[in-house]
Amino acid sequence: MEVGLVGLLRVSWIAGTLPILIASLPCSGLTSFHRALSGFAKRGKTLQSSSEKFTVPQKFFSHFYVVAMVWTTFLLVTTWIYAYRMAPIVSKPFHYYTITSHLTGGSHIFSWHKTYSSPMEYRYGIWQSVFLLLLMEIHVSRRLYETIQVFDYSPSARMHIFGYLTGLFFYIAAPLSLCCNCAPEVYKFMLNGVAQFIVEGKNYVSDIEFDWWVFVISLLKLRWHQWIGAAIFLWGWIHQLRCHAILGSLRDHKEQTSEYVIPHGDWFQIVSSPHYLAEIVIYAGLVVASRGADLTIWLLFGFVVANLVFAAAETQRWYHQKFKKYPRNRNAIIPFFY
């Protein structure tokens, strides 16, 4: 199951990235393909077509983050419980003993209360997944808040249904990619916990104990890769927060003028899509926090970069068409390069 899940996620990220890379090639024979793919990616101001065929309201953007919030929270809680019970990296102050372990002689490898016997490197890997999911939880929580409180999408703003479905897939697959190496064990562990609850009922619930200090100290014992990655993540997270606030204020201004205006401030001074650049920095932080050792997370990062660079190019093109005096020194997404 583990190989199947990891393999499926990797194939999905590759399948999502390749068409974008192909459409980005400077080849005249790919013009139609590029036009079709950009049509799928356009939304809001860049979606020029008056036809509403195969589109949904852009305010459906909030669906991405509702799904992401629920799914990431579920993965975080279950993985954290598994890490706490089965792969602690600090000593626990109490012993675990249940009817199930007694009846099976402690041989059930996925018993809820089984004492750990896994190598320390494996335990660090589990807590690394918890750490990555915690960062993702911070990210999607803010994005959900912004879609509700910061962005006021115009009733006429639309997005292509393909882009909508891609967004839903992304926010299901991305959090899962951060913990895919331990997800099968977590799944079996939780199923065993449910089975024990059915058998033991209230006795099982009363036997469950949590030491919150173990939760916290286990994260604090992670290695320098995780904390450097978290710093990079936070750097991008803060700048994206600022850039979204700028864009949100422009939408307020647009209600009064009925015209788009050129955004200024923060990273808008150097690139046209700084919120996309910040998103790339955020996922780069996740790669570093994973020690750069997980191919699945690298492929996730590759999809994010390809998708956002492609979208930023379309946004840059729209800005230059819309504003004759648009700042020529602004690159699309990568400062001083592209």
Number of C-alpha atoms within 10 A of each C-alpha: 9 13 11 10 16 20 13 14 21 19 14 18 23 16 12 20 20 14 15 21 14 13 20 18 12 10 10 9 10 14 14 11 16 22 12 12 18 19 19 19 22 19 22 16 15 20 19 12 10 8 9 13 9 11 18 19 19 18 19 14 19 16 16 22 24 18 17 28 23 15 17 26 19 13 23 24 14 18 25 22 19 24 25 23 19 23 24 23 24 13 8 15 7 9 8 14 14 18 14 19 17 10 10 10 9 17 12 14 17 19 23 25 21 19 17 15 11 11 10 12 10 13 19 20 18 25 25 24 27 24 25 24 27 18 21 24 21 15 19 21 18 15 23 20 14 18 20 13 10 18 18 15 18 15 9 13 17 26 25 22 16 16 18 22 11 15 17 18 15 20 20 17 19 22 25 24 25 26 26 23 19 19 23 16 17 23 16 14 22 19 15 17 17 14 14 19 14 11 13 15 12 10 13 16 11 8 12 11 10 12 11 10 10 17 18 10 13 21 16 12 12 17 13 12 18 22 16 16 25 22 17 20 26 19 15 24 23 13 20 23 15 17 23 19 15 17 18 19 15 18 21 14 14 14 12 8 10 10 10 15 15 14 15 14 10 14 20 19 15 20 24 28 24 26 24 24 23 23 20 23 23 27 24 24 29 29 28 22 27 21 16 16 11 14 13 27 27 21 21 25 23 20 22 22 20 19 18 21 22 21 22 24 19 17 20 20 14 15 21 13 11 13 12 9 10 14 15 9 12 20 21 27 28 17 16 11 9 12
